[in-house]
């Protein structure tokens, strides 16, 4: 892959990541504002959205090394679509807090989480290989 297109892809991924983070910050701010203003409709819209989860996360101060637990709203729309390692740290915290994975060994939990995603991706790769082979046979 040419260096320039690699840089472009990397830049686009960073922009997407930043936009998603901004969106979640906005959701947390909107929820705080709705709570202060007793806006029950807005609270309900955020809380009942299936793509949002209110989770406990660990915030680490890189300068002091101290950690603290905080709760915040997280966009979980890509959970069960992306591999565990590709999820944001907040989404990883969400997955690890689910009853299904809560008391598991870390490696076992990742294998169990990634299994269905791996299976689906392998099916897509097989279909793609068949399409290439059919195309090659037609052109030969």
C-alpha positions in Angstrom: 0.0 0.0 0.0 1.5 3.4 -0.9 2.6 5.4 2.1 0.3 8.3 1.3 -2.9 6.1 1.2 -1.8 4.5 4.5 -1.5 7.9 6.1 -4.9 8.9 4.7 -6.5 5.8 6.2 -4.8 6.4 9.5 -6.0 10.0 9.5 -9.6 9.0 8.6 -9.6 6.4 11.4 -8.4 9.0 13.9 -11.1 11.4 12.8 -13.8 8.7 13.2 -12.5 7.9 16.6 -12.5 11.6 17.6 -16.0 12.1 16.4 -17.3 9.1 18.3 -15.5 10.3 21.5 -17.0 13.8 21.0 -20.4 12.2 20.5 -20.2 10.3 23.8 -19.0 13.4 25.6 -22.0 15.2 24.3 -24.3 12.5 25.4 -22.8 12.6 28.9 -23.2 16.4 28.9 -26.8 16.1 27.6 -27.7 13.6 30.3 -26.2 15.8 33.0 -28.1 18.8 31.7 -31.3 16.8 31.5 -30.9 15.6 35.1 -30.3 19.2 36.3 -33.3 20.4 34.4 -35.5 17.5 35.3 -36.1 16.8 31.6 -37.5 13.2 31.9 -38.1 12.8 28.2 -34.4 13.5 27.4 -33.3 11.2 30.2 -35.5 8.5 28.9 -34.3 8.9 25.3 -30.7 8.6 26.3 -31.2 5.8 29.0 -33.4 3.6 26.8 -31.2 3.9 23.7 -30.0 0.3 23.0 -26.6 1.7 21.7 -25.8 3.4 25.0 -24.8 1.8 28.3 -24.1 3.4 31.7 -21.0 1.7 32.9 -18.3 1.9 35.6 -14.9 2.7 34.1 -11.5 3.2 35.6 -9.9 6.5 35.0 -6.1 6.5 35.5 -4.2 9.8 36.1 -1.0 9.3 34.1 0.9 11.9 36.1 0.2 10.5 39.6 -0.6 6.9 38.7 -3.8 7.0 40.8 -6.9 5.4 39.5 -10.5 6.1 40.3 -13.8 4.6 39.3 -16.3 6.8 37.5 -19.6 6.1 35.7 -20.4 7.4 32.3 -22.5 6.7 29.2 -20.7 4.7 26.5 -21.6 4.0 22.9 -21.8 0.2 22.6 -23.1 0.0 19.0 -20.0 -1.8 17.8 -20.0 -4.4 20.6 -20.4 -7.9 18.9 -19.4 -6.4 15.6 -15.7 -5.6 16.3 -13.0 -7.8 17.7 -12.4 -7.2 21.4 -9.0 -5.6 20.7 -10.6 -3.2 18.3 -13.1 -1.9 20.8 -12.5 1.3 22.8 -11.4 0.8 26.4 -14.8 1.9 27.6 -16.5 -0.8 25.4 -14.0 -3.3 26.6 -15.0 -2.4 30.2 -18.6 -2.8 29.2 -18.0 -6.3 27.7 -16.0 -7.4 30.8 -18.8 -6.2 33.1 -21.5 -8.4 31.3 -22.6 -11.4 33.4 -21.6 -13.8 30.6 -17.9 -12.7 30.9 -17.7 -11.2 34.4 -15.9 -14.0 36.2 -13.8 -15.4 33.4 -10.1 -15.6 32.8 -9.1 -12.8 30.5 -7.9 -15.0 27.6 -10.9 -17.3 27.8 -13.2 -14.3 27.8 -11.6 -12.9 24.7 -11.7 -16.2 22.9 -15.4 -16.6 23.8 -16.2 -13.0 22.7 -14.2 -13.1 19.5 -15.4 -16.6 18.4 -18.7 -15.6 16.7 -17.0 -12.6 15.0 -14.2 -14.8 13.7 -16.7 -17.3 12.4 -18.7 -14.6 10.6 -15.6 -13.0 9.1 -14.3 -16.4 7.9 -17.6 -17.0 6.1 -17.3 -13.6 4.4 -13.7 -14.4 3.4 -14.7 -17.7 1.9 -17.5 -16.0 -0.1 -14.9 -13.4 -1.3 -12.5 -16.2 -2.3 -15.2 -18.0 -4.3 -16.0 -14.7 -6.1 -12.3 -14.3 -7.1 -12.0 -17.9 -8.2 -15.1 -17.6 -10.4 -13.8 -14.4 -11.9 -10.5 -16.0 -12.6 -12.1 -19.0 -14.3 -14.2 -16.7 -16.5 -11.2 -14.7 -17.6 -9.1 -17.8 -18.3 
